[in-house]
Amino acid sequence: MPDTRLVQIQEMLKAEPNDSFLNYLLSLEYGKLNDIYKAIDIIETLLFKDENYLGAYYQLGKYYEQTDQPEKAVDTYKKGVLVAQNQKNKKAQGELNEALWMLED
């Protein structure tokens, strides 16, 4: 039986295919279903189209960590820190820096 939330998000995306938030949610749903590579593909595409979607950097970094791609995770967190600085979002900047610190430790 298909995941109801996944189907709902996919239906909403038919009307708004470039909606960053919906694409982010779609990525999270695939992550919950342990289809991490599909989740990565969706979130990479999201960031290609909307590089200022701040929340995606942390999640993408975590996906890279889960798939044993630490170099990509570090790069993603660093890019996210720059976006957070530009947006003057201290909370997100701190979370990204902490993820980076934990990975580099």
C-alpha positions in Angstrom: 0.0 0.0 0.0 1.5 3.4 -1.0 2.4 5.8 1.7 -0.6 8.2 1.9 1.5 11.3 2.7 3.9 10.5 -0.1 1.0 10.3 -2.5 -0.5 13.6 -1.2 2.7 15.4 -1.7 3.2 14.0 -5.2 -0.4 15.2 -6.1 0.3 18.7 -4.8 3.6 18.8 -6.8 1.6 18.1 -10.0 0.1 21.6 -9.5 3.2 23.2 -8.2 6.3 21.2 -9.4 8.8 23.9 -8.5 7.5 24.5 -4.9 10.6 24.2 -2.8 8.8 23.3 0.4 6.8 20.5 -1.3 10.0 19.1 -2.8 11.7 19.3 0.6 8.8 17.4 2.1 9.0 14.8 -0.7 12.6 14.3 0.0 11.8 13.8 3.7 9.2 11.2 2.9 11.6 9.2 0.8 14.1 9.4 3.6 11.5 8.0 6.0 11.0 5.1 3.6 14.8 4.5 3.6 15.0 5.4 -0.1 17.9 7.7 0.7 19.3 7.9 -2.8 15.9 9.1 -4.1 15.8 11.6 -1.3 19.2 12.9 -2.2 18.3 13.2 -5.8 15.2 15.3 -5.0 16.9 17.5 -2.5 19.9 18.1 -4.8 17.5 19.2 -7.6 15.8 21.4 -5.1 19.0 23.2 -4.2 20.0 23.5 -7.8 16.8 25.4 -8.5 16.6 27.2 -5.1 20.0 27.6 -3.6 18.6 29.7 -0.8 16.3 27.0 0.6 18.3 26.9 3.9 16.7 23.8 5.6 17.7 21.6 2.7 21.4 21.9 3.4 21.3 20.3 6.8 19.1 17.5 5.6 21.2 16.8 2.5 24.3 16.7 4.7 22.7 14.1 6.9 21.7 12.1 3.9 25.3 12.2 2.7 26.4 11.0 6.1 24.0 8.1 6.0 25.3 7.0 2.6 29.0 7.3 3.7 29.8 10.4 1.6 31.5 12.5 4.3 33.2 14.9 1.8 29.9 15.8 0.2 28.4 16.2 3.7 31.2 18.7 4.7 30.8 20.6 1.4 27.0 20.8 1.9 27.2 22.0 5.5 29.8 24.7 4.5 27.5 25.9 1.7 24.6 26.0 4.1 26.6 28.0 6.6 27.3 30.7 3.9 23.6 30.8 3.0 22.7 31.1 6.7 25.1 33.9 7.1 23.7 35.7 4.1 20.2 35.3 5.6 21.4 36.3 9.0 19.9 33.1 10.4 22.1 32.4 13.5 20.1 29.4 14.6 20.5 27.5 11.3 24.1 28.7 11.1 24.8 27.2 14.5 23.1 23.9 13.6 25.1 23.6 10.4 28.4 24.5 12.2 27.6 21.9 14.8 26.9 19.2 12.2 30.2 20.2 10.5 32.1 20.1 13.8 30.7 16.6 14.6 31.7 15.3 11.2 35.2 16.7 11.2 35.9 15.6 14.8 
